């Protein structure tokens, strides 16, 4: 395919294409942050990131590679380019990461496949044995609405619902940009179970057990998965809803894996509670777009705003680097959401929350930034990119 002009196309609020140059610049910006944050002490050398193409997974891979010269392997499920159809943003992100890693003399390899499947696990095990054995660190950062169970073949679909009773609140209707009321009915027992099957800890455990069985974990090997807690205003739909049940399962898995790794390898397993950020998943959760728009305003005013790459750099410097002293909360969780959950930040959000209307949405919140951050995920509205210029879209990961 010859170069083509790529303009943002949307279905509703969601972008259905991606801009390769915008994605490349996003990756370069994150690499710059990680490179500048280099604190010096050694960190894990051989790192596997499961769910490595966007968001916290991509940021973690960049922080490991450009912050500590780690050898990284990423696993993800992304659509490559097809004729005049662009690839997904995660695909272009990884192309950019590979190109920059090659230029900088860093080892970076990737596997594009269904991380829930046994076939993908076998392919990853073979790649680790060839290039990264033994693994020092495995980061589990999958975000998927569906999982086909590798043992039963049953397809499980997650649900964003409260449990026990309906939930009513306010949110931003992203298509119309109106502040509206929203009511969600309670989940069924099947929906709860399906959400746990997709977003809980079972697949994470399968990955760790598979590497342990193959003798591919280093002494002191560590693993962590990402989670979110958030403020009470989001709890009915998040922490106390179907997603929360899945995250509870994830935390139970972390405790079990931690005990096993500690006994066998002197290793550890944690969940890291991260800050709320704009992602495809978070934009789909009722209440969250309004919360994020207010949170962004308050945190920027206080000078404590963070994106995934800043969080990932803090994770490595404070918890994973040699000489760091990992401090966890009473439940054994790493808390990277400490700045979001500061009392003054949450008080600022709470004070503005009831005042927001459709008419004053842009004046009282940072909704415009929310929109830019969301479109940036797909490589659009990125500073410095000329969207009238043709770009090469038929890019290869090889």
C-alpha positions as CSV (number, residue, x, y, z in Angstrom):
1,X,0.0,0.0,0.0
2,X,1.3,3.5,-0.8
3,X,1.3,6.1,2.0
4,X,-2.2,7.4,2.8
5,X,-3.8,10.3,4.6
6,X,-5.3,9.0,7.8
7,X,-8.1,11.0,9.4
8,X,-9.8,10.0,12.6
9,X,-12.9,7.8,12.1
10,X,-15.2,7.1,14.9
11,X,-18.1,4.9,15.7
12,X,-19.9,6.8,18.4
13,X,-17.2,7.9,20.7
14,X,-14.7,5.1,19.9
15,X,-12.0,5.6,17.2
16,X,-12.1,2.8,14.7
17,X,-8.7,3.5,13.1
18,X,-5.3,4.7,14.3
19,X,-2.6,7.0,13.1
20,X,0.9,5.4,13.0
21,X,2.9,8.7,13.3
22,X,0.7,9.8,16.2
23,X,1.3,6.5,17.9
24,X,5.0,6.7,17.3
25,X,5.2,10.1,18.9
26,X,3.3,8.9,21.9
27,X,5.8,6.1,22.3
28,X,8.7,8.5,21.9
29,X,7.3,10.8,24.5
30,X,7.1,8.0,27.0
31,X,10.6,6.8,26.2
32,X,11.9,10.4,26.9
33,X,10.2,10.3,30.3
34,X,11.7,6.9,31.2
35,X,15.1,7.9,30.0
36,X,15.1,11.1,32.0
37,X,13.9,9.2,35.1
38,X,16.8,6.8,35.1
39,X,17.7,6.6,38.8
40,X,20.7,4.3,38.5
41,X,20.2,1.2,40.6
42,X,19.7,-2.2,38.9
43,X,16.2,-3.5,38.3
44,X,14.9,-6.8,36.8
45,X,16.9,-7.6,33.7
46,X,14.5,-10.0,31.9
47,X,11.0,-8.8,31.8
48,X,7.8,-10.2,30.4
49,X,4.7,-7.9,30.0
50,X,1.4,-9.6,29.3
51,X,-0.8,-7.0,27.8
52,X,2.0,-4.8,26.6
53,X,0.7,-2.7,23.7
54,X,-1.2,0.1,25.4
55,X,-1.8,1.9,28.7
56,X,0.0,0.6,31.8
57,X,1.4,-2.5,30.1
58,X,3.1,-0.4,27.4
59,X,4.3,2.1,30.0
60,X,5.8,-0.6,32.2
61,X,7.7,-2.1,29.2
62,X,9.1,1.3,28.3
63,X,10.1,2.0,31.9
64,X,11.9,-1.3,32.2
65,X,13.7,-1.0,28.9
66,X,14.7,2.6,28.8
67,X,14.9,3.1,32.5
68,X,17.0,0.0,33.3
69,X,18.2,-1.5,30.0
70,X,16.0,-4.5,30.6
71,X,15.4,-7.1,27.9
72,X,11.6,-7.2,27.3
73,X,9.1,-9.5,25.7
74,X,5.6,-8.2,25.2
75,X,2.4,-10.3,24.6
76,X,-0.8,-8.7,23.2
77,X,-3.6,-9.2,20.8
78,X,-3.7,-6.5,18.1
79,X,-4.9,-6.2,14.6
80,X,-2.2,-5.6,11.9
81,X,-2.9,-3.4,8.9
82,X,-5.0,-4.9,6.1
83,X,-4.9,-3.1,2.8
84,X,-6.3,0.4,3.3
85,X,-7.4,-0.4,6.8
86,X,-5.0,0.8,9.5
87,X,-3.7,-1.4,12.3
88,X,-4.9,-0.9,15.8
89,X,-3.1,1.7,17.9
90,X,-1.4,-1.0,20.1
91,X,0.1,-2.6,16.9
92,X,1.6,0.8,15.8
93,X,2.8,1.5,19.4
94,X,4.7,-1.8,19.3
95,X,6.2,-1.1,15.8
96,X,7.5,2.2,17.2
97,X,8.9,0.5,20.3
98,X,10.7,-2.1,18.2
99,X,12.2,0.4,15.9
100,X,13.5,2.6,18.8
101,X,14.8,-0.4,20.7
102,X,16.8,-1.6,17.7
103,X,18.2,1.9,17.3
104,X,19.2,2.1,21.0
105,X,20.6,-1.4,21.2
106,X,17.9,-2.9,23.4
107,X,16.4,-6.3,23.1
108,X,12.6,-6.2,22.5
109,X,10.5,-9.0,21.1
110,X,6.7,-9.4,20.9
111,X,4.1,-12.1,20.4
112,X,0.8,-11.1,18.9
113,X,-1.8,-13.6,20.0
114,X,-4.6,-14.5,22.4
115,X,-2.9,-14.4,25.8
116,X,-5.7,-16.5,27.3
117,X,-4.9,-19.4,25.1
118,X,-2.6,-22.4,25.8
119,X,-1.0,-21.9,22.3
120,X,0.1,-18.4,23.1
121,X,1.5,-19.5,26.4
122,X,3.5,-22.2,24.7
123,X,4.8,-19.7,22.1
124,X,5.8,-17.3,24.9
125,X,7.6,-20.1,26.9
126,X,9.6,-21.0,23.8
127,X,10.6,-17.4,23.2
128,X,11.6,-16.9,26.9
129,X,13.7,-20.0,26.8
130,X,15.5,-18.7,23.7
131,X,16.0,-15.1,24.7
132,X,15.1,-14.2,28.3
133,X,15.5,-17.1,30.6
134,X,15.3,-16.9,33.5
135,X,12.6,-14.3,34.0
136,X,13.1,-11.7,36.8
137,X,9.7,-10.0,36.4
138,X,6.3,-10.8,34.9
139,X,3.8,-7.9,34.7
140,X,0.2,-8.9,34.0
141,X,-1.7,-6.1,32.4
142,X,-4.4,-7.7,30.3
143,X,-7.6,-5.8,29.6
144,X,-10.2,-7.7,27.6
145,X,-14.0,-7.9,27.6
146,X,-14.0,-11.6,26.7
147,X,-12.1,-14.8,27.5
148,X,-12.4,-18.2,25.9
149,X,-11.4,-20.6,28.7
150,X,-8.5,-22.8,27.4
151,X,-9.7,-25.8,29.4
152,X,-13.4,-25.7,28.8
153,X,-13.7,-23.8,25.5
154,X,-16.5,-21.7,27.2
155,X,-16.6,-18.0,26.1
156,X,-17.0,-15.7,29.1
157,X,-18.0,-12.0,28.6
158,X,-17.4,-9.5,31.4
159,X,-20.2,-7.1,32.6
160,X,-20.0,-3.6,34.0
161,X,-22.8,-3.8,36.6
162,X,-23.6,-3.2,40.2
163,X,-24.4,-6.1,42.5
164,X,-27.5,-6.6,44.6
165,X,-29.5,-3.5,43.6
166,X,-29.7,-0.9,40.8
167,X,-27.2,2.0,40.8
168,X,-28.1,5.5,39.8
169,X,-25.6,8.3,39.3
170,X,-24.4,11.0,36.9
171,X,-22.1,10.6,33.9
172,X,-21.1,12.3,30.7
173,X,-22.9,10.9,27.6
174,X,-19.8,11.0,25.4
175,X,-21.5,11.1,22.1
176,X,-23.7,14.1,22.9
177,X,-21.4,15.6,25.6
178,X,-24.3,16.0,28.0
179,X,-24.3,15.4,31.7
180,X,-27.0,12.9,32.3
181,X,-28.4,10.5,34.9
182,X,-27.7,6.9,34.5
183,X,-29.2,3.8,36.1
184,X,-27.8,0.3,35.8
185,X,-29.6,-2.8,36.8
186,X,-27.9,-5.4,39.1
187,X,-25.8,-8.2,37.6
188,X,-27.0,-11.8,37.6
189,X,-24.9,-14.5,39.3
190,X,-23.8,-15.7,35.8
191,X,-22.6,-12.2,34.9
192,X,-20.7,-12.0,38.1
193,X,-19.0,-15.4,37.5
194,X,-18.3,-14.5,33.9
195,X,-16.6,-11.2,34.9
196,X,-14.4,-13.0,37.4
197,X,-13.5,-15.6,34.7
198,X,-12.4,-12.8,32.4
199,X,-10.8,-10.2,34.8
200,X,-9.9,-12.3,37.9
201,X,-6.7,-14.0,38.7
202,X,-7.0,-17.4,37.1
203,X,-5.2,-16.6,33.9
204,X,-2.5,-14.8,35.7
205,X,-2.0,-17.9,37.9
206,X,-1.9,-20.1,34.8
207,X,1.0,-18.0,33.3
208,X,3.1,-18.1,36.5
209,X,2.5,-21.8,37.0
210,X,3.4,-22.5,33.4
211,X,6.8,-20.7,33.7
212,X,7.5,-22.2,37.1
213,X,6.9,-25.7,35.7
214,X,9.4,-25.0,32.9
215,X,12.0,-23.8,35.3
216,X,12.0,-20.3,33.7
217,X,11.7,-18.2,36.8
218,X,14.8,-16.7,38.3
219,X,15.6,-16.8,42.1
220,X,13.7,-13.9,43.6
221,X,11.4,-13.7,40.6
222,X,8.5,-11.2,41.1
223,X,5.2,-10.7,39.4
224,X,2.5,-8.1,39.7
225,X,-0.9,-7.3,38.2
226,X,-2.6,-4.0,38.0
227,X,-5.9,-3.1,39.7
228,X,-7.9,0.0,40.7
229,X,-9.9,1.0,43.8
230,X,-10.9,4.6,43.4
231,X,-13.2,6.9,45.4
232,X,-16.6,6.0,46.9
233,X,-18.5,7.7,44.1
234,X,-17.3,4.9,41.8
235,X,-17.6,2.0,44.1
236,X,-21.2,0.8,43.3
237,X,-20.2,0.3,39.6
238,X,-16.5,-0.5,40.2
239,X,-15.2,-1.7,43.6
240,X,-18.5,-3.1,44.8
241,X,-19.7,-4.2,41.4
242,X,-18.8,-7.1,39.1
243,X,-15.4,-5.6,38.3
244,X,-14.7,-5.4,42.0
245,X,-15.5,-9.0,42.5
246,X,-13.0,-9.9,39.8
247,X,-10.4,-7.6,41.4
248,X,-11.0,-9.3,44.7
249,X,-10.2,-12.6,43.0
250,X,-7.1,-11.0,41.5
251,X,-5.9,-9.9,45.0
252,X,-6.6,-13.4,46.4
253,X,-4.5,-14.8,43.6
254,X,-1.7,-12.4,44.4
255,X,-1.6,-13.6,48.0
256,X,-1.5,-17.2,47.0
257,X,1.2,-16.7,44.3
258,X,3.2,-14.6,46.8
259,X,3.3,-17.5,49.3
260,X,4.3,-20.0,46.6
261,X,7.0,-17.8,45.0
262,X,8.4,-16.9,48.5
263,X,8.6,-20.5,49.5
264,X,10.1,-21.8,46.3
265,X,12.2,-18.9,44.9
266,X,12.3,-16.2,47.5
267,X,10.1,-14.2,45.2
268,X,7.0,-12.1,45.5
269,X,3.6,-11.4,43.9
270,X,1.7,-8.2,44.3
271,X,-1.2,-6.2,42.9
272,X,-0.4,-2.6,42.2
273,X,-3.3,-0.2,42.7
274,X,-2.8,2.4,40.0
275,X,-4.3,5.9,39.4
276,X,-7.4,6.2,37.2
277,X,-6.4,7.2,33.6
278,X,-8.2,7.6,30.3
279,X,-8.3,4.2,28.4
280,X,-10.7,2.6,26.1
281,X,-12.0,0.5,29.0
282,X,-12.4,3.4,31.5
283,X,-14.3,5.5,29.0
284,X,-16.9,2.8,28.8
285,X,-17.6,2.7,32.5
286,X,-20.6,4.9,33.6
287,X,-19.6,7.7,36.1
288,X,-15.9,7.3,35.3
289,X,-15.7,9.9,32.4
290,X,-17.1,12.6,34.7
291,X,-14.9,11.6,37.5
292,X,-11.8,11.6,35.3
293,X,-12.6,15.0,33.9
294,X,-12.8,16.4,37.4
295,X,-9.8,14.5,38.7
296,X,-7.7,15.8,35.9
297,X,-8.6,19.4,36.7
298,X,-7.9,19.0,40.4
299,X,-4.6,17.1,40.1
300,X,-3.3,19.5,37.4
301,X,-4.1,22.5,39.6
302,X,-2.2,20.8,42.5
303,X,0.7,19.8,40.2
304,X,0.4,16.1,40.9
305,X,-1.1,14.7,37.7
306,X,0.4,11.5,36.3
307,X,0.0,9.5,33.2
308,X,0.8,5.7,32.9
309,X,4.5,6.3,32.1
310,X,5.1,8.5,35.2
311,X,3.3,5.8,37.3
312,X,5.4,3.0,35.8
313,X,8.7,5.0,36.4
314,X,7.6,5.4,40.1
315,X,6.8,1.7,40.3
316,X,10.2,0.7,39.2
317,X,12.1,3.3,41.2
318,X,10.2,2.9,44.5
319,X,9.3,-0.8,44.4
320,X,11.2,-2.9,41.9
321,X,14.7,-1.4,41.6
322,X,17.6,-2.8,43.6
323,X,17.8,-0.9,46.9
324,X,14.1,0.2,46.9
325,X,12.1,-0.6,50.0
326,X,8.6,-1.8,48.8
327,X,6.0,-0.5,51.2
328,X,2.5,-2.0,50.8
329,X,-0.8,-1.2,52.5
330,X,-2.5,-3.4,55.1
331,X,-3.7,-5.7,52.4
332,X,-0.3,-6.1,50.9
333,X,-1.0,-4.0,47.9
334,X,1.4,-1.5,46.2
335,X,-0.4,1.9,46.2
336,X,0.5,4.0,43.2
337,X,-2.9,5.8,43.5
338,X,-1.6,7.7,46.6
339,X,-1.7,11.1,44.8
340,X,-5.2,10.5,43.4
341,X,-6.5,9.5,46.8
342,X,-5.0,12.4,48.7
343,X,-7.6,14.0,50.9
344,X,-7.3,17.4,49.3
345,X,-7.6,16.0,45.8
346,X,-10.7,14.0,46.6
347,X,-12.2,16.9,48.5
348,X,-11.7,19.0,45.4
349,X,-13.4,16.5,43.2
350,X,-16.3,16.1,45.7
351,X,-16.9,19.8,45.9
352,X,-17.2,20.2,42.1
353,X,-19.2,16.9,41.4
354,X,-22.7,18.2,42.3
355,X,-22.2,21.5,40.5
356,X,-21.5,20.1,37.0
357,X,-24.2,20.5,34.4
358,X,-24.2,20.1,30.6
359,X,-23.9,23.9,30.3
360,X,-20.9,24.3,32.5
361,X,-19.2,21.0,31.8
362,X,-16.2,22.5,30.0
363,X,-15.9,25.4,32.5
364,X,-15.9,23.2,35.7
365,X,-14.1,20.1,34.4
366,X,-11.2,19.2,32.2
367,X,-13.4,17.3,29.8
368,X,-11.6,18.8,26.8
369,X,-8.4,17.2,28.1
370,X,-10.3,13.9,28.6
371,X,-11.3,14.0,24.9
372,X,-7.7,14.8,23.8
373,X,-6.3,12.0,26.0
374,X,-8.7,9.5,24.6
375,X,-8.0,10.5,21.0
376,X,-4.3,10.5,21.7
377,X,-4.6,6.8,22.5
378,X,-5.3,6.2,18.8
379,X,-2.6,8.6,17.6
380,X,-4.9,11.5,16.9
381,X,-4.6,15.1,18.1
382,X,-1.0,14.5,19.0
383,X,1.2,17.6,19.0
384,X,3.5,18.0,16.1
385,X,1.7,15.6,13.7
386,X,0.5,17.0,10.4
387,X,-2.7,15.0,9.7
388,X,-2.9,16.3,6.1
389,X,0.4,14.5,5.3
390,X,0.3,10.9,3.9
391,X,1.9,8.3,6.2
392,X,3.0,4.7,5.7
393,X,0.3,2.5,7.3
394,X,1.4,-1.0,6.1
395,X,4.0,-1.4,8.9
396,X,5.5,-4.7,10.1
397,X,6.4,-5.9,13.6
398,X,9.3,-8.0,12.2
